[in-house]
Amino acid sequence: MHTALESLITERKEWREQRWRRLSKVSQRCALGWRNFSMALHREVVLHNSLGKNLLGIRRTEETLEVHHAGHLQAVLSFTLDEENGQILYRSPLHEGSVMLEHEGQMMAAFLGSLLILTPEGQMLKFSYSGAAQYLLSPVIGN
């Protein structure tokens, strides 16, 4: 027979294991979402540049992506992987005195093949990776 203390210890151990598995799954999903979104953003920048107007550049580190106008170092749009919280943060830094996007925001990799973007109004929008890249680039490229 298990004592109440043994039952409590067993229950807590199971709870910790479940929590660890859940956090691990969120972290893996976030890393995969980051990789897929990074590739989609790169494709959208290349596609935009193939049109030949106001060219964009993209800088990439392990946990940061920055989109900038070709010939300028200042980023007009930046993305950061926040693996600890399982999300991708985006913001529009100041560029020539104006902000391209009206707000900072966050994305979560919801399922394979999709991202959830939280709007300033608190609405969740579901996008494919390329759809999210197009949506977030649209203020920068003027479409």
Summary of the structure (lengths in Angstrom):
residues: 143
radius of gyration: 19.7
end to end distance: 69.2
largest distance: 75.8
contacts: 386
relative contact order: 0.14
helix: 44%
strand: 31%
